[in-house]
Amino acid sequence: MNTKLATRQIRLNEWAAIIKDCKASGQKVDIYCEQHGLSRDAYYYWLRKVKEAALTQAGFVELPALTSEQIPAKTIEKGTSAFETQMIIKINEIEFYMNENSSSELISRMLEIIRHA
């Protein structure tokens, strides 16, 4: 890693900590910056850079596989509907169908996948 890249990574880490602290403080950005001697423009510049870096680092998220013990088998009589859709989430060309019987674990995993899509 060259020194310019290393310096940039250090600055990104410093500003990520500042941004996290600002959000945790619950203060408006202008007030936080004034109290900490920061430029509002610099804050928003680095906020954009931190977000861009987070997007490039996100990549693939591996989720644990479900075992057959975690998904109970259900017997369905022929001619009956196995699933009544109560909610549909559409993202681009992907559709997720859910109902009140959808497990919270499945919904959590689905939302994690959507977040990293």
C-alpha positions in Angstrom: 0.0 0.0 0.0 1.5 3.3 -1.0 1.6 6.2 1.5 -1.1 8.2 -0.2 -3.5 5.3 0.0 -2.5 4.6 3.6 -3.0 8.3 4.5 -6.4 8.3 2.8 -7.5 5.1 4.7 -6.4 6.7 8.0 -8.4 9.8 7.3 -11.4 7.7 6.3 -11.2 5.9 9.6 -10.8 9.1 11.6 -13.8 10.7 9.9 -15.9 7.5 10.2 -15.3 7.8 14.0 -16.2 11.5 13.9 -19.4 10.8 12.0 -20.4 8.0 14.3 -19.8 10.2 17.3 -21.9 13.0 15.8 -24.8 10.6 15.1 -24.5 9.1 18.6 -24.6 12.6 20.2 -28.0 13.3 18.7 -27.0 16.9 17.9 -27.5 18.6 14.6 -24.5 18.5 12.3 -24.0 22.2 12.4 -24.0 22.4 16.2 -21.7 19.3 16.5 -19.2 20.8 14.0 -19.2 24.1 15.7 -18.5 22.5 19.1 -15.7 20.4 17.8 -14.1 22.9 15.5 -15.0 21.1 12.3 -16.0 22.6 9.0 -19.5 21.7 8.0 -18.4 21.3 4.4 -15.6 18.9 5.4 -18.0 16.9 7.5 -20.3 16.3 4.5 -17.4 15.7 2.1 -16.1 13.0 4.4 -19.6 11.6 5.1 -19.9 11.0 1.3 -16.4 9.4 1.1 -17.1 7.1 4.1 -20.4 6.0 2.5 -18.7 5.4 -0.8 -16.0 3.3 0.9 -18.6 1.3 2.8 -20.4 0.5 -0.4 -17.2 -0.7 -2.1 -16.3 -2.8 0.9 -19.8 -4.3 1.4 -19.6 -7.0 -1.3 -20.9 -10.5 -0.6 -22.4 -11.3 2.7 -22.4 -15.0 3.6 -25.4 -16.2 5.6 -25.6 -19.4 7.6 -27.5 -22.2 5.8 -30.9 -23.2 7.3 -31.1 -26.8 8.6 -34.2 -28.9 8.2 -34.7 -28.6 11.9 -35.2 -24.8 11.5 -37.9 -25.1 8.8 -40.7 -27.3 9.9 -42.3 -29.4 7.1 -46.0 -28.8 6.4 -48.3 -31.3 4.7 -50.6 -29.7 2.2 -53.7 -31.3 0.7 -53.9 -31.4 -3.1 -55.9 -28.5 -4.5 -55.3 -26.2 -1.5 -53.1 -23.1 -1.5 -49.9 -23.6 0.5 -49.3 -19.9 0.9 -51.5 -16.9 1.2 -49.6 -13.8 0.4 -50.1 -10.9 2.8 -47.2 -8.7 1.8 -44.9 -8.4 -1.3 -41.6 -6.6 -1.3 -40.4 -5.8 -4.8 -36.8 -4.6 -5.5 -35.9 -4.3 -9.1 -36.9 -7.6 -10.6 -36.9 -9.6 -7.3 -40.1 -10.2 -5.4 -40.4 -11.5 -1.8 -43.8 -12.9 -0.7 -44.6 -13.1 3.0 -47.5 -13.7 5.3 -48.1 -13.9 9.0 -46.6 -17.5 9.1 -43.2 -16.3 7.7 -40.6 -16.9 10.3 -38.9 -13.9 11.9 -35.5 -15.6 11.1 -36.4 -15.9 7.4 -37.6 -12.3 7.3 -34.4 -11.1 9.0 -32.2 -13.1 6.5 -34.2 -11.7 3.6 -33.8 -8.1 4.8 -30.1 -8.7 5.3 -29.9 -9.9 1.7 -31.9 -6.9 0.5 -29.6 -4.5 2.4 -26.5 -5.9 0.6 -28.2 -6.2 -2.8 
